[in-house]
Each structure stands twice: as structure tokens, then as C-alpha cells.
Amino acid sequence: MALTPYFGTYGRFVAREKAQASTLMGADTLVGDELVLRVETREGKTHVFVDNRFGGSVGELDAETAGVVQLNRAKDWTVRVLLASVYRAPGDDASFWGEVVVLAYGPAQAAAFDMFSAEIARLLGEGVRPEVNLSGSSVDQIVESGGTWLPKGRHAKPNEREGVLIKDQLSLNDKMVEQARKRNPGCMVAGWAFIGLLVVLALYLLKVLLGL
């Protein structure tokens, strides 16, 4: 067992409201993003909700995942929840659910695990599902590398019968939006150039097809 305080797992959340589904589908909620935890007590029962970085609600953690989060927060550990995937549930109710990666660690080696969390977020954005339930020796490697060591193991995807995959990686558009938010001039110029090209192409097709 690792001497360094660390815990990692995959968990789930459910989006039961249309507004949550809309937020999940939008560009404000990207795979790899760190979600914000929000704990509420309703009718004597504790609920753990997750919001995107702009404050939009995306759903509620299931009981098992919520329990893990609360347990580690009670230890005064840092708890990070990263969006891993989004699915549309089967059936006609159009509800959505998704996976998150939960990473928790104590303050002693926080700098290394902060870096590790950022690297896991990056991999999720690339469509990679790193295994985060790690052995003691792997946890030691994270600390020794300053957080740059990454697991080679991969976490299995959910069963296809559980729903239709909506997103599990960053699209080209997602990356362009993110770079624009960071005020990357090159990406912003490229983005506008791409949009301009689409407009020109559409006008050309109209001219050819309609003889304008």
C-alpha cells in the first residue's frame, strides 16, 4: 500500500434536467475539464452536484461516486473531478449521463499530484482513458517524477448497451474554442479563416447549383 496519500477512480453522474443536458453538449463543458463540486442537502439527504467551470450545472454524482468524494474531502485532501465522457441514456426520456475521473491526494506532495492531474486531463482530452486506480509503486513514480509520470494501463469503456456515446475527447472545434479563450492570436486567426472559407464555399456551391 502506498505511503503517499492518493486515491484515483472512475465514477459517474446523471443529468436529469434538459438544461443540464444542453450544458453538457455545449462548448462550455469539454472532456478533460475539471468540474466544480457543489454539495446540497435536500429533505435530509446529501447530494453532490457537478458544475462546469462557468457555473453551469451538468448533473449529480451517483451515490457511490458522491460517497468517495465526500470521504476524501473529509480527510482535507484535494479532490479533483475531471470530465471523461458523456452518453445519452437508452430510451425515449433523452436523459444523459457521464463518467468522471476522481483524483484525491493529501497536501504533502500536492505539487506533484497537481501536475499529474493536469496530465490526466490532457490525456482525457485526447481520447485516452488512463487507469488511475494505481499501485503503491506507481504512486511513488508520480511523486519521484514531479507528476510527469503517466500510467500505461487503460480503463475499459462502458458497455455499449448503456447508452450512445456523445463525446469522449476534444473535437477540432473544441480545441479552437479553448485556444480562443486563452486568447491565442494564431488560433483565432485560423478559426476565422476557416469560417470564411466555409462561407466562400457555400456561396460557390449556391452559384453552381442555382446558376446565380
Backbone as ProteinMPNN parsed JSONL, in Angstrom:
{"seq_chain_A": "MALTPYFGTYGRFVAREKAQASTLMGADTLVGDELVLRVETREGKTHVFVDNRFGGSVGELDAETAGVVQLNRAKDWTVRVLLASVYRAPGDDASFWGEVVVLAYGPAQAAAFDMFSAEIARLLGEGVRPEVNLSGSSVDQIVESGGTWLPKGRHAKPNEREGVLIKDQLSLNDKMVEQARKRNPGCMVAGWAFIGLLVVLALYLLKVLLGL", "coords_chain_A": {"N_chain_A": [[0.844, -1.2, 0.0], [0.518, 2.238, -0.76], [2.514, 4.731, 0.795], [2.257, 7.391, 0.392], [-0.427, 9.623, 0.464], [-3.019, 8.995, -1.668], [-5.666, 8.679, -4.036], [-7.496, 7.261, -6.675], [-10.047, 6.99, -9.14], [-12.655, 5.966, -11.478], [-15.827, 7.444, -11.907], [-19.412, 8.144, -11.917], [-22.017, 10.324, -13.208], [-25.309, 11.775, -13.41], [-27.4, 13.479, -15.655], [-30.335, 14.891, -15.312], [-31.971, 16.937, -16.012], [-33.164, 19.059, -18.673], [-31.773, 21.407, -19.112], [-29.297, 20.826, -18.002], [-28.418, 18.821, -19.728], [-28.183, 20.293, -22.067], [-26.117, 22.017, -21.362], [-24.075, 20.179, -21.041], [-23.726, 19.348, -23.669], [-22.731, 21.569, -24.909], [-20.047, 23.896, -25.826], [-18.962, 24.878, -23.541], [-18.447, 22.92, -21.784], [-16.077, 20.702, -21.67], [-14.379, 17.658, -22.561], [-12.083, 16.449, -20.232], [-12.076, 18.734, -18.754], [-11.951, 20.228, -15.488], [-14.426, 19.666, -13.161], [-16.664, 21.46, -11.017], [-17.402, 20.911, -7.666], [-20.48, 20.736, -5.908], [-22.217, 20.715, -3.014], [-25.307, 19.834, -1.657], [-28.032, 19.765, 0.65], [-30.993, 18.087, 0.666], [-34.167, 17.546, 1.814], [-33.128, 16.235, 4.019], [-31.196, 14.615, 2.915], [-27.971, 14.221, 1.515], [-26.673, 15.601, -1.449], [-24.434, 15.497, -4.169], [-23.492, 17.652, -6.539], [-22.281, 18.454, -9.857], [-20.703, 21.093, -11.537], [-19.885, 22.971, -14.526], [-16.902, 24.86, -15.423], [-17.844, 27.403, -15.718], [-19.945, 27.688, -14.099], [-22.27, 26.386, -14.827], [-24.699, 23.907, -14.292], [-24.156, 20.426, -14.626], [-24.977, 17.957, -13.776], [-25.626, 15.293, -11.357], [-23.615, 13.495, -9.084], [-23.469, 9.919, -8.866], [-24.501, 7.729, -6.137], [-22.348, 6.134, -5.187], [-20.029, 7.384, -6.231], [-20.34, 9.944, -5.168], [-20.078, 9.341, -2.463], [-17.389, 8.567, -2.327], [-16.131, 10.98, -2.992], [-16.954, 12.661, -0.865], [-15.841, 11.311, 1.335], [-13.068, 11.578, 0.905], [-12.804, 14.333, 0.865], [-13.412, 14.85, 3.482], [-11.095, 14.13, 4.716], [-9.559, 16.285, 4.363], [-8.231, 16.327, 1.981], [-7.112, 17.248, -1.315], [-9.48, 17.205, -3.857], [-10.119, 16.333, -7.089], [-12.229, 16.467, -9.899], [-12.642, 15.235, -13.003], [-13.986, 15.602, -16.256], [-14.767, 12.805, -18.196], [-16.335, 11.472, -20.147], [-19.418, 11.585, -22.07], [-22.731, 10.41, -22.318], [-25.753, 9.489, -24.019], [-28.595, 8.301, -22.533], [-30.225, 5.105, -23.026], [-33.534, 4.73, -24.463], [-36.567, 6.738, -24.442], [-36.541, 8.985, -22.886], [-34.544, 10.802, -23.127], [-32.49, 11.383, -21.351], [-29.24, 12.071, -19.93], [-25.962, 10.832, -19.143], [-22.746, 10.547, -17.598], [-19.156, 9.968, -17.376], [-16.676, 10.475, -14.867], [-13.348, 11.263, -13.811], [-12.006, 10.768, -10.708], [-9.7, 12.2, -8.626], [-7.793, 12.171, -5.749], [-5.814, 13.515, -3.121], [-3.332, 13.983, -0.546], [-1.897, 16.867, 1.225], [0.904, 16.789, 1.319], [2.433, 16.084, -1.003], [1.36, 17.743, -2.927], [2.021, 19.4, -5.12], [3.198, 17.695, -7.037], [1.042, 15.985, -7.573], [-0.841, 17.782, -8.485], [0.277, 18.442, -10.958], [0.202, 15.889, -12.115], [-2.584, 15.514, -12.24], [-3.254, 17.465, -14.125], [-1.998, 16.377, -16.357], [-3.423, 13.998, -16.679], [-5.909, 15.078, -17.309], [-5.266, 16.194, -19.776], [-4.744, 13.86, -21.292], [-7.302, 12.679, -21.268], [-8.657, 14.535, -22.826], [-7.528, 13.939, -25.254], [-8.736, 11.624, -25.874], [-7.856, 9.387, -24.576], [-8.043, 6.912, -22.064], [-6.759, 6.795, -19.218], [-5.722, 4.489, -16.681], [-6.42, 5.075, -13.328], [-6.548, 4.01, -10.84], [-4.195, 3.143, -8.902], [-1.194, 1.257, -8.099], [1.015, 1.089, -5.189], [3.712, 1.414, -5.991], [3.44, 2.744, -8.411], [2.294, 5.141, -7.601], [4.416, 6.145, -6.156], [6.151, 6.647, -8.27], [4.881, 8.789, -9.49], [5.294, 10.811, -7.622], [8.119, 10.883, -7.533], [8.718, 11.711, -10.106], [7.76, 14.227, -10.177], [5.187, 14.484, -11.003], [5.02, 14.014, -13.7], [5.13, 11.429, -14.596], [3.168, 8.943, -16.199], [0.445, 6.626, -16.186], [0.447, 3.502, -17.95], [-1.584, 1.727, -18.252], [-5.027, 1.22, -19.277], [-8.375, 2.286, -18.812], [-11.374, 0.464, -19.03], [-14.015, 0.991, -21.432], [-17.509, 1.933, -20.957], [-20.253, -0.429, -21.241], [-21.729, -0.812, -24.433], [-24.474, -1.04, -24.506], [-25.399, 0.593, -22.549], [-25.79, 3.142, -23.369], [-25.644, 5.827, -25.844], [-22.679, 7.028, -27.108], [-21.712, 10.358, -26.727], [-19.608, 12.243, -26.447], [-16.117, 11.813, -25.974], [-13.684, 12.913, -26.16], [-11.701, 15.773, -27.158], [-12.961, 17.699, -29.773], [-11.964, 19.1, -32.995], [-13.134, 21.599, -33.173], [-13.645, 22.092, -30.459], [-11.028, 22.367, -29.51], [-10.228, 24.651, -30.876], [-11.977, 26.55, -29.827], [-11.144, 26.513, -27.169], [-8.497, 27.412, -27.371], [-9.011, 29.955, -28.329], [-10.238, 31.068, -26.118], [-8.065, 31.249, -24.508], [-6.931, 33.315, -25.666], [-5.239, 32.985, -27.893], [-3.677, 34.296, -30.505], [-2.938, 33.255, -33.058], [-4.492, 30.95, -33.32], [-7.028, 32.064, -33.223], [-7.063, 33.612, -35.547], [-6.773, 31.574, -37.43], [-9.133, 30.217, -36.943], [-11.144, 32.101, -37.715], [-10.414, 32.332, -40.384], [-10.995, 29.775, -41.287], [-13.782, 29.715, -40.948], [-14.434, 31.761, -42.748], [-13.639, 30.538, -45.138], [-15.508, 28.468, -45.296], [-17.831, 29.963, -45.696], [-17.296, 31.144, -48.211], [-17.133, 28.819, -49.755], [-19.752, 27.879, -49.503], [-21.167, 29.902, -50.822], [-20.122, 29.583, -53.378], [-21.071, 27.037, -54.054], [-23.798, 27.555, -54.102], [-23.893, 29.235, -56.299], [-23.083, 27.522, -58.37], [-25.013, 25.462, -58.254], [-27.483, 26.784, -58.423], [-27.137, 28.54, -60.454], [-26.557, 31.2, -60.055]], "CA_chain_A": [[0.0, 0.0, 0.0], [1.334, 3.437, -0.883], [2.609, 5.588, 1.967], [1.8, 8.711, -0.046], [-1.894, 9.654, 0.363], [-3.522, 9.166, -3.036], [-6.784, 7.823, -4.422], [-7.984, 7.557, -8.017], [-11.075, 6.083, -9.635], [-13.663, 6.479, -12.41], [-17.164, 7.487, -11.332], [-20.474, 8.526, -12.849], [-23.016, 11.322, -12.841], [-26.515, 11.737, -14.232], [-28.015, 14.774, -15.983], [-31.761, 14.594, -15.425], [-32.695, 18.122, -16.479], [-32.841, 19.454, -20.047], [-30.753, 22.46, -19.075], [-28.021, 20.162, -17.747], [-28.045, 18.141, -20.972], [-27.762, 21.331, -23.003], [-24.798, 22.472, -20.91], [-23.128, 19.098, -21.337], [-23.497, 19.272, -25.104], [-22.138, 22.798, -25.395], [-18.593, 24.078, -25.821], [-18.514, 25.311, -22.222], [-18.164, 21.723, -20.992], [-15.195, 19.926, -22.536], [-13.734, 16.471, -21.996], [-10.834, 16.806, -19.575], [-12.303, 19.874, -17.865], [-12.205, 19.963, -14.083], [-15.759, 20.068, -12.754], [-16.744, 22.074, -9.689], [-18.304, 20.174, -6.783], [-21.462, 21.535, -5.174], [-22.916, 19.819, -2.09], [-26.569, 20.371, -1.16], [-28.861, 18.867, 1.454], [-32.402, 18.194, 0.307], [-35.009, 16.633, 2.582], [-32.289, 15.465, 4.913], [-30.26, 13.784, 2.178], [-26.894, 14.974, 0.881], [-26.484, 15.4, -2.878], [-23.226, 16.129, -4.687], [-23.677, 18.04, -7.927], [-21.083, 18.927, -10.553], [-20.911, 22.211, -12.448], [-18.724, 23.262, -15.358], [-16.073, 25.951, -14.884], [-18.556, 28.665, -15.836], [-21.058, 27.665, -13.156], [-23.435, 25.686, -15.358], [-24.89, 22.57, -13.73], [-24.129, 19.346, -15.619], [-25.58, 16.744, -13.261], [-25.416, 14.871, -9.974], [-22.83, 12.268, -8.941], [-24.217, 8.798, -8.303], [-24.266, 7.56, -4.706], [-21.008, 5.589, -4.931], [-19.03, 8.412, -6.523], [-20.526, 11.002, -4.177], [-19.508, 8.855, -1.209], [-15.928, 8.63, -2.454], [-15.755, 12.392, -2.95], [-17.165, 13.178, 0.485], [-14.885, 10.666, 2.229], [-11.74, 12.163, 0.712], [-12.857, 15.732, 1.299], [-13.417, 14.841, 4.944], [-9.703, 13.986, 5.138], [-8.897, 17.529, 3.967], [-7.447, 16.096, 0.772], [-7.548, 17.883, -2.559], [-10.286, 16.291, -4.686], [-10.344, 16.86, -8.44], [-13.181, 15.67, -10.674], [-12.411, 15.56, -14.413], [-14.963, 15.015, -17.17], [-14.159, 11.786, -19.054], [-17.188, 11.12, -21.286], [-20.838, 11.909, -21.968], [-23.565, 9.447, -23.039], [-27.209, 9.62, -23.997], [-29.15, 7.059, -21.992], [-31.18, 4.465, -23.932], [-34.93, 5.024, -24.169], [-37.143, 7.947, -25.023], [-36.565, 10.095, -21.941], [-33.491, 11.733, -23.537], [-31.611, 11.742, -20.244], [-27.822, 11.913, -20.215], [-25.096, 10.507, -18.027], [-21.351, 10.632, -17.997], [-18.108, 9.469, -16.488], [-15.678, 11.41, -14.366], [-12.182, 10.73, -13.115], [-11.85, 11.374, -9.391], [-8.341, 12.121, -8.11], [-7.723, 12.768, -4.412], [-4.469, 13.37, -2.564], [-3.023, 14.807, 0.608], [-1.148, 18.091, 0.955], [2.363, 16.635, 1.383], [3.014, 16.07, -2.342], [0.306, 18.331, -3.756], [2.545, 19.948, -6.375], [3.358, 16.582, -7.978], [-0.262, 15.461, -7.975], [-1.478, 18.808, -9.31], [0.809, 18.238, -12.303], [-0.34, 14.612, -12.573], [-3.99, 15.747, -12.583], [-3.276, 18.205, -15.383], [-1.616, 15.449, -17.428], [-4.561, 13.093, -16.873], [-6.909, 15.875, -18.031], [-4.799, 16.293, -21.166], [-4.967, 12.556, -21.934], [-8.739, 12.528, -21.478], [-8.996, 15.367, -23.971], [-7.038, 13.268, -26.459], [-9.491, 10.385, -26.067], [-7.18, 8.306, -23.86], [-8.662, 6.641, -20.76], [-5.714, 6.224, -18.36], [-6.137, 3.875, -15.422], [-5.975, 5.935, -12.221], [-6.521, 3.205, -9.619], [-2.793, 2.775, -9.058], [-0.471, 0.573, -7.032], [1.926, 1.929, -4.419], [4.917, 1.739, -6.752], [3.068, 3.744, -9.418], [2.121, 6.402, -6.885], [5.778, 6.612, -5.866], [6.714, 7.201, -9.51], [4.293, 10.114, -9.699], [5.99, 11.741, -6.728], [9.527, 10.985, -7.928], [8.808, 12.419, -11.4], [7.154, 15.548, -10.07], [3.86, 14.455, -11.599], [5.065, 13.818, -15.152], [4.955, 10.009, -14.916], [1.78, 8.629, -16.533], [0.169, 5.186, -16.249], [0.279, 2.908, -19.275], [-2.837, 0.982, -18.25], [-6.195, 1.922, -19.782], [-9.633, 1.917, -18.171], [-12.331, -0.019, -20.03], [-15.174, 1.828, -21.723], [-18.784, 1.355, -20.548], [-20.931, -1.303, -22.191], [-22.452, -0.053, -25.461], [-25.915, -1.086, -24.245], [-25.742, 1.574, -21.53], [-26.131, 4.425, -23.965], [-24.967, 6.257, -27.066], [-21.577, 7.944, -26.797], [-21.831, 11.713, -27.271], [-18.238, 12.745, -26.594], [-15.112, 11.297, -25.049], [-12.428, 13.573, -26.477], [-11.875, 17.121, -27.703], [-13.052, 17.83, -31.228], [-11.182, 20.217, -33.531], [-13.827, 22.831, -32.79], [-13.391, 22.277, -29.03], [-9.659, 22.859, -29.338], [-10.173, 26.024, -31.368], [-12.676, 27.368, -28.841], [-10.302, 26.598, -25.982], [-7.376, 28.289, -27.679], [-9.542, 31.311, -28.425], [-10.446, 31.527, -24.742], [-6.745, 31.586, -23.974], [-6.503, 34.466, -26.463], [-4.148, 32.607, -28.779], [-3.969, 35.029, -31.754], [-2.805, 32.396, -34.23], [-5.65, 30.067, -33.423], [-8.197, 32.879, -33.524], [-6.985, 33.948, -36.973], [-7.047, 30.341, -38.176], [-10.556, 29.921, -36.792], [-11.9, 32.993, -38.583], [-10.1, 31.984, -41.776], [-11.737, 28.552, -41.587], [-15.179, 30.112, -41.106], [-14.517, 32.491, -44.011], [-13.546, 29.558, -46.215], [-16.801, 27.786, -45.381], [-18.792, 30.892, -46.299], [-16.968, 31.236, -49.642], [-17.5, 27.543, -50.366], [-21.211, 27.821, -49.571], [-21.591, 30.806, -51.891], [-19.74, 28.978, -54.658], [-21.992, 25.932, -54.324], [-25.062, 28.161, -54.483], [-23.733, 29.752, -57.665], [-23.021, 26.389, -59.298], [-26.25, 24.698, -58.244], [-28.635, 27.607, -58.761], [-26.815, 29.363, -61.583], [-26.586, 32.625, -59.684]], "C_chain_A": [[0.88, 1.252, 0.0], [1.329, 4.228, 0.417], [2.103, 6.993, 1.638], [0.279, 8.702, -0.198], [-2.353, 9.944, -1.061], [-4.687, 8.212, -3.25], [-7.233, 8.236, -5.814], [-9.013, 6.54, -8.462], [-11.887, 6.764, -10.73], [-15.018, 6.424, -11.708], [-18.169, 7.96, -12.359], [-21.355, 9.64, -12.291], [-24.184, 11.208, -13.8], [-27.032, 13.155, -14.425], [-29.486, 14.524, -16.245], [-32.564, 15.754, -16.012], [-32.239, 18.505, -17.887], [-31.743, 20.512, -20.077], [-29.37, 21.861, -18.836], [-27.518, 19.469, -19.011], [-27.519, 19.149, -21.986], [-26.372, 21.851, -22.649], [-23.734, 21.442, -21.217], [-22.753, 19.08, -22.811], [-22.712, 20.464, -25.641], [-20.628, 22.854, -25.249], [-18.058, 24.58, -24.489], [-18.178, 24.136, -21.314], [-17.378, 20.757, -21.87], [-14.618, 18.715, -21.807], [-12.358, 16.859, -21.45], [-10.967, 17.995, -18.644], [-12.436, 19.407, -16.418], [-13.572, 20.52, -13.721], [-15.739, 20.577, -11.316], [-17.79, 21.326, -8.865], [-19.226, 21.139, -6.044], [-22.305, 20.593, -4.332], [-24.163, 20.514, -1.562], [-27.292, 19.308, -0.341], [-30.318, 19.121, 1.128], [-33.194, 17.119, 1.025], [-34.166, 15.678, 3.417], [-31.264, 14.564, 4.235], [-29.235, 14.652, 1.457], [-26.757, 14.59, -0.59], [-25.209, 16.124, -3.302], [-23.412, 16.378, -6.176], [-22.341, 18.473, -8.528], [-21.477, 20.01, -11.546], [-19.698, 22.352, -13.351], [-17.995, 24.491, -14.812], [-16.724, 27.313, -14.974], [-19.798, 28.707, -14.944], [-22.312, 26.986, -13.65], [-23.535, 24.274, -14.8], [-24.889, 21.515, -14.835], [-24.695, 18.038, -15.073], [-25.258, 16.486, -11.802], [-24.614, 13.57, -9.951], [-23.705, 11.149, -8.39], [-23.76, 8.562, -6.864], [-22.848, 7.083, -4.401], [-19.938, 6.659, -5.137], [-19.115, 9.549, -5.514], [-19.917, 10.6, -2.838], [-17.995, 8.936, -1.207], [-15.44, 10.071, -2.323], [-15.853, 12.94, -1.53], [-16.151, 12.591, 1.472], [-13.517, 11.327, 2.131], [-11.704, 13.642, 1.082], [-12.83, 15.834, 2.82], [-12.012, 14.674, 5.523], [-8.9, 15.261, 4.898], [-7.917, 17.308, 2.818], [-7.974, 16.994, -0.348], [-8.305, 16.847, -3.38], [-10.555, 16.972, -6.019], [-11.248, 15.897, -9.21], [-13.092, 16.128, -12.121], [-13.447, 14.868, -15.296], [-14.273, 14.055, -18.133], [-15.007, 11.467, -20.282], [-18.63, 11.515, -21.003], [-21.612, 10.936, -22.843], [-25.033, 9.875, -22.988], [-27.773, 8.288, -23.565], [-30.123, 6.442, -22.988], [-32.614, 4.776, -23.517], [-35.347, 6.359, -24.74], [-37.111, 9.158, -24.09], [-35.473, 11.121, -22.218], [-32.627, 12.205, -22.372], [-30.159, 11.441, -20.621], [-27.082, 11.493, -18.947], [-23.652, 10.57, -18.51], [-20.415, 10.044, -16.966], [-17.202, 10.621, -16.055], [-14.496, 10.622, -13.816], [-12.054, 11.495, -11.807], [-10.422, 11.133, -8.912], [-8.307, 12.844, -6.768], [-6.337, 12.517, -3.834], [-4.26, 14.358, -1.416], [-2.126, 15.974, 0.263], [0.361, 17.905, 0.833], [3.028, 16.726, 0.014], [2.045, 16.694, -3.349], [0.826, 18.83, -5.101], [2.684, 18.855, -7.434], [2.006, 16.086, -8.474], [-1.088, 16.499, -8.725], [-1.025, 18.654, -10.765], [0.251, 16.951, -12.91], [-1.792, 14.785, -13.01], [-4.116, 16.48, -13.913], [-2.933, 17.296, -16.562], [-2.738, 14.442, -17.708], [-5.667, 13.815, -17.64], [-6.541, 15.982, -19.505], [-5.054, 14.988, -21.914], [-6.446, 12.323, -22.211], [-9.184, 13.335, -22.692], [-8.572, 14.76, -25.294], [-7.768, 11.955, -26.732], [-8.861, 9.183, -25.413], [-7.807, 8.157, -22.48], [-7.627, 5.998, -19.826], [-6.311, 5.596, -17.106], [-5.574, 4.705, -14.279], [-6.037, 5.24, -10.868], [-5.158, 2.517, -9.578], [-2.216, 2.071, -7.836], [0.47, 1.541, -6.325], [3.158, 2.34, -5.193], [4.629, 2.794, -7.82], [2.891, 5.113, -8.78], [3.485, 6.996, -6.547], [6.417, 7.242, -7.106], [6.149, 8.575, -9.835], [5.062, 11.146, -8.883], [7.423, 11.968, -7.194], [9.703, 11.785, -9.22], [8.266, 13.84, -11.323], [5.799, 15.643, -10.75], [3.835, 14.208, -13.09], [4.922, 12.352, -15.555], [3.472, 9.736, -15.156], [1.575, 7.127, -16.645], [-0.019, 4.707, -17.682], [-1.029, 2.124, -19.376], [-4.003, 1.843, -18.706], [-7.465, 1.381, -19.118], [-10.662, 1.553, -19.245], [-13.494, 0.946, -20.211], [-16.444, 1.158, -21.209], [-19.358, 0.462, -21.64], [-21.772, -0.476, -23.157], [-23.954, -0.024, -25.206], [-26.355, -0.044, -23.217], [-26.095, 2.939, -22.11], [-25.313, 4.716, -25.207], [-23.901, 7.285, -26.687], [-21.786, 9.285, -27.498], [-20.455, 12.333, -27.473], [-17.338, 12.131, -25.535], [-13.721, 11.832, -25.386], [-12.738, 14.968, -27.023], [-11.955, 17.058, -29.223], [-12.153, 18.973, -31.679], [-11.807, 21.541, -33.122], [-13.599, 23.139, -31.308], [-12.016, 22.886, -28.796], [-9.541, 24.309, -29.785], [-10.847, 26.975, -30.382], [-11.798, 27.577, -27.612], [-9.113, 27.524, -26.219], [-7.821, 29.743, -27.791], [-9.771, 31.898, -27.036], [-9.126, 31.93, -24.093], [-6.124, 32.761, -24.727], [-5.238, 34.163, -27.258], [-4.411, 33.248, -30.134], [-3.911, 34.143, -32.989], [-4.01, 31.514, -34.428], [-6.904, 30.852, -33.775], [-8.226, 33.253, -35.005], [-7.329, 32.738, -37.824], [-8.526, 29.995, -38.118], [-11.415, 30.786, -37.696], [-11.642, 32.7, -40.058], [-10.885, 30.748, -42.21], [-13.216, 28.867, -41.814], [-15.383, 30.855, -42.425], [-14.489, 31.561, -45.206], [-14.862, 28.82, -46.403], [-17.852, 28.674, -46.043], [-18.565, 30.997, -47.802], [-17.393, 29.967, -50.365], [-19.007, 27.435, -50.525], [-21.738, 28.71, -50.691], [-21.264, 30.235, -53.269], [-20.698, 27.853, -55.034], [-23.36, 26.467, -54.732], [-25.024, 28.638, -55.93], [-23.762, 28.617, -58.678], [-24.367, 25.692, -59.397], [-27.447, 25.494, -58.728], [-28.381, 28.524, -59.971], [-26.866, 30.842, -61.303], [-25.387, 33.367, -60.232]], "O_chain_A": [[1.888, 1.296, 0.705], [0.292, 4.383, 1.063], [1.584, 7.693, 2.508], [-0.256, 7.859, -0.917], [-2.098, 11.025, -1.592], [-4.705, 7.098, -2.728], [-7.339, 9.427, -6.105], [-8.865, 5.349, -8.189], [-11.822, 7.982, -10.896], [-15.315, 5.464, -10.997], [-17.833, 8.157, -13.526], [-21.425, 9.864, -11.083], [-24.065, 10.615, -14.872], [-27.094, 13.938, -13.477], [-29.846, 13.996, -17.297], [-33.699, 15.573, -16.454], [-31.08, 18.304, -18.251], [-30.89, 20.507, -20.964], [-28.382, 22.332, -19.401], [-26.329, 19.528, -19.324], [-26.534, 18.892, -22.678], [-25.55, 22.095, -23.532], [-22.619, 21.787, -21.608], [-21.601, 18.827, -23.162], [-22.098, 20.379, -26.705], [-20.011, 21.982, -24.636], [-16.846, 24.699, -24.312], [-17.682, 24.327, -20.203], [-17.953, 20.073, -22.716], [-14.398, 18.746, -20.596], [-11.572, 17.518, -22.132], [-10.079, 18.248, -17.83], [-12.966, 18.328, -16.152], [-13.85, 21.698, -13.943], [-14.902, 20.173, -10.51], [-18.921, 21.131, -9.31], [-18.808, 22.213, -5.613], [-23.031, 19.76, -4.874], [-24.094, 21.644, -1.078], [-27.176, 18.111, -0.607], [-30.818, 20.234, 1.293], [-32.929, 15.927, 0.867], [-34.449, 14.483, 3.508], [-30.543, 13.829, 4.909], [-29.574, 15.678, 0.867], [-26.729, 13.409, -0.934], [-24.939, 17.234, -2.844], [-23.482, 15.442, -6.973], [-21.4, 18.812, -7.811], [-22.445, 19.871, -12.294], [-18.605, 21.911, -12.998], [-18.441, 25.09, -13.833], [-16.235, 28.278, -14.386], [-20.599, 29.639, -15.021], [-23.33, 27.004, -12.959], [-22.559, 23.524, -14.832], [-25.545, 21.689, -15.862], [-24.879, 17.092, -15.838], [-24.7, 17.334, -11.106], [-24.902, 12.648, -10.715], [-24.577, 11.388, -7.554], [-22.757, 9.124, -6.423], [-22.216, 7.571, -3.464], [-19.044, 6.816, -4.305], [-18.093, 10.06, -5.057], [-19.309, 11.426, -2.157], [-17.387, 9.324, -0.209], [-14.46, 10.345, -1.63], [-14.935, 13.606, -1.052], [-15.659, 13.302, 2.348], [-12.88, 11.604, 3.147], [-10.685, 14.141, 1.558], [-12.289, 16.79, 3.376], [-11.763, 15.03, 6.675], [-7.706, 15.314, 5.193], [-6.911, 18.007, 2.697], [-9.123, 17.437, -0.326], [-7.819, 15.733, -3.576], [-11.145, 18.051, -6.071], [-11.058, 14.681, -9.178], [-13.424, 17.271, -12.437], [-13.747, 13.69, -15.105], [-13.314, 14.429, -18.808], [-14.458, 11.215, -21.355], [-19.015, 11.748, -19.857], [-21.212, 10.659, -23.974], [-25.482, 10.53, -22.046], [-27.465, 7.256, -24.161], [-30.786, 7.171, -23.726], [-32.876, 5.056, -22.347], [-34.579, 7.025, -25.433], [-37.592, 10.233, -24.45], [-35.467, 12.194, -21.616], [-32.09, 13.312, -22.408], [-29.895, 10.648, -21.524], [-27.524, 11.766, -17.83], [-23.394, 10.64, -19.711], [-20.808, 9.677, -15.858], [-17.0, 11.593, -16.782], [-14.632, 9.467, -13.411], [-12.001, 12.725, -11.801], [-9.987, 9.986, -8.805], [-8.739, 13.992, -6.663], [-5.755, 11.449, -4.028], [-4.907, 15.402, -1.329], [-1.641, 16.071, -0.865], [1.039, 18.78, 0.294], [4.069, 17.368, -0.127], [1.928, 16.227, -4.482], [0.141, 18.695, -6.115], [2.329, 19.063, -8.594], [1.844, 15.798, -9.66], [-1.951, 16.135, -9.523], [-1.838, 18.726, -11.687], [-0.129, 16.927, -14.081], [-2.189, 14.253, -14.047], [-4.979, 16.157, -14.729], [-3.51, 17.43, -17.642], [-2.968, 14.08, -18.862], [-6.292, 13.229, -18.524], [-7.403, 15.872, -20.377], [-5.529, 15.009, -23.05], [-6.804, 11.822, -23.277], [-9.994, 12.867, -23.492], [-9.178, 15.027, -26.332], [-7.463, 11.257, -27.698], [-9.286, 8.055, -25.665], [-8.071, 9.15, -21.802], [-7.625, 4.778, -19.662], [-7.28, 6.104, -16.542], [-4.38, 5.006, -14.26], [-5.626, 5.811, -9.857], [-4.984, 1.44, -10.149], [-2.674, 2.256, -6.708], [0.697, 2.659, -6.788], [3.614, 3.478, -5.078], [5.476, 3.641, -8.101], [3.29, 6.127, -9.352], [3.682, 8.207, -6.64], [7.131, 8.24, -7.009], [6.846, 9.426, -10.387], [5.431, 12.209, -9.383], [7.891, 13.105, -7.245], [10.718, 12.456, -9.405], [8.311, 14.574, -12.31], [5.315, 16.737, -11.04], [2.765, 14.19, -13.697], [4.63, 12.052, -16.713], [2.617, 10.227, -14.418], [2.45, 6.424, -17.15], [-0.574, 5.418, -18.52], [-1.523, 1.886, -20.478], [-3.976, 3.063, -18.543], [-7.602, 0.178, -18.895], [-10.799, 2.256, -20.246], [-13.906, 1.628, -19.273], [-16.466, -0.061, -21.039], [-18.997, 0.58, -22.811], [-22.454, 0.461, -22.741], [-24.637, 0.906, -25.636], [-27.552, 0.178, -23.034], [-26.639, 3.793, -21.41], [-24.414, 3.96, -25.576], [-24.191, 8.285, -26.029], [-22.008, 9.337, -28.708], [-20.165, 12.881, -28.536], [-17.723, 11.953, -24.38], [-12.71, 11.279, -24.954], [-13.889, 15.294, -27.31], [-11.115, 16.437, -29.874], [-11.639, 19.728, -30.854], [-11.105, 22.487, -32.768], [-13.388, 24.293, -30.934], [-11.858, 23.803, -27.989], [-8.842, 25.105, -29.157], [-10.35, 28.073, -30.131], [-11.717, 28.684, -27.079], [-8.768, 28.329, -25.354], [-7.094, 30.654, -27.394], [-9.527, 33.083, -26.807], [-9.074, 32.825, -23.25], [-4.983, 33.154, -24.484], [-4.299, 34.958, -27.297], [-5.294, 32.786, -30.858], [-4.753, 34.269, -33.878], [-4.499, 31.342, -35.545], [-7.748, 30.374, -34.533], [-9.279, 33.215, -35.641], [-8.068, 32.839, -38.802], [-9.109, 29.54, -39.103], [-12.312, 30.282, -38.37], [-12.548, 32.808, -40.884], [-11.375, 30.671, -43.337], [-13.831, 28.356, -42.75], [-16.362, 30.624, -43.135], [-15.222, 31.761, -46.175], [-15.287, 28.573, -47.532], [-18.658, 28.206, -46.847], [-19.515, 30.946, -48.582], [-17.949, 30.029, -51.461], [-19.494, 26.96, -51.55], [-22.647, 28.32, -51.423], [-22.04, 30.389, -54.212], [-21.091, 27.728, -56.194], [-24.012, 25.9, -55.609], [-25.983, 28.471, -56.683], [-24.394, 28.735, -59.727], [-24.819, 25.365, -60.495], [-28.335, 24.942, -59.377], [-29.293, 29.198, -60.449], [-27.175, 31.646, -62.182], [-25.255, 34.572, -60.015]]}, "name": "protein", "num_of_chains": 1, "seq": "MALTPYFGTYGRFVAREKAQASTLMGADTLVGDELVLRVETREGKTHVFVDNRFGGSVGELDAETAGVVQLNRAKDWTVRVLLASVYRAPGDDASFWGEVVVLAYGPAQAAAFDMFSAEIARLLGEGVRPEVNLSGSSVDQIVESGGTWLPKGRHAKPNEREGVLIKDQLSLNDKMVEQARKRNPGCMVAGWAFIGLLVVLALYLLKVLLGL"}
